[in-house]
Amino acid sequence: MHAATSYELRGNTLRFVRSLLGLAGFVIVSALVCGCTSLQEYIHNGFKVGPNYGRPSAPVANDWIDADDQQRRLPADCDQPGNC
């Protein structure tokens, strides 16, 4: 094995930097392309992720379906955390 010359070291360094820049570019492009919204919509929404919230069209009950079931209730002394 021979000692690497400065030309070989410089070439290896340039290949490494190009690979790193290529990987960074790939990650950035993937993040922009794979998003659920367009970049314009993302900026318009104030850089928030997710859909625009709206009230659900289905009716929602005021109480839990088993609210009156005595078997599902906690004992009276469990009203505060740490009491049970």
C-alpha positions in Angstrom: 0.0 0.0 0.0 1.3 3.4 -0.8 0.8 6.7 1.0 -1.9 8.9 -0.4 -0.8 12.0 -2.2 -2.4 15.4 -1.5 -4.2 15.1 -4.9 -5.8 11.8 -3.9 -6.8 13.2 -0.5 -8.3 16.3 -2.1 -10.3 14.2 -4.6 -11.6 12.0 -1.7 -12.6 15.2 0.2 -14.4 16.6 -2.9 -16.3 13.4 -3.5 -17.3 13.3 0.2 -18.5 16.9 0.1 -20.4 16.3 -3.2 -22.0 13.2 -1.7 -23.1 15.1 1.4 -24.5 18.0 -0.6 -26.4 15.5 -2.8 -27.8 13.8 0.2 -28.9 17.1 1.7 -30.5 18.1 -1.6 -32.3 14.8 -1.8 -33.7 15.2 1.8 -34.8 18.8 1.1 -36.5 17.9 -2.2 -38.2 14.8 -0.6 -39.5 16.9 2.3 -41.0 19.5 -0.1 -42.5 16.9 -2.5 -43.9 14.5 0.0 -45.8 17.0 2.1 -49.6 17.0 2.3 -49.9 20.6 1.3 -48.2 22.9 -1.2 -45.6 25.3 -0.1 -47.9 28.2 -0.9 -50.7 26.7 1.3 -48.2 26.0 4.1 -47.1 29.7 4.1 -50.7 30.9 3.8 -51.6 28.8 6.9 -48.9 30.5 8.9 -46.5 27.6 8.8 -48.9 25.3 10.5 -49.0 21.6 9.7 -52.3 19.8 9.2 -55.6 20.5 7.5 -57.8 23.5 8.2 -60.0 22.6 11.1 -63.7 22.7 10.6 -66.6 21.5 12.7 -67.5 17.9 12.0 -70.6 17.4 10.0 -71.7 14.4 12.1 -73.6 15.1 15.4 -71.5 14.7 18.5 -73.0 13.5 21.9 -72.8 15.8 24.9 -72.0 12.9 27.3 -70.0 9.7 27.0 -72.2 6.7 26.1 -71.5 4.9 29.4 -71.7 8.0 31.7 -74.6 6.6 33.8 -73.1 3.1 34.1 -72.2 2.6 37.8 -69.7 -0.1 37.0 -67.6 2.3 35.1 -67.4 5.0 37.8 -64.4 5.5 40.1 -64.8 5.3 43.9 -65.6 8.6 45.5 -62.2 8.9 47.1 -60.5 8.7 43.6 -61.6 12.2 42.7 -58.0 13.6 43.0 -54.9 12.2 41.5 -52.9 10.2 44.0 -55.9 9.3 46.2 -56.5 5.8 44.6 
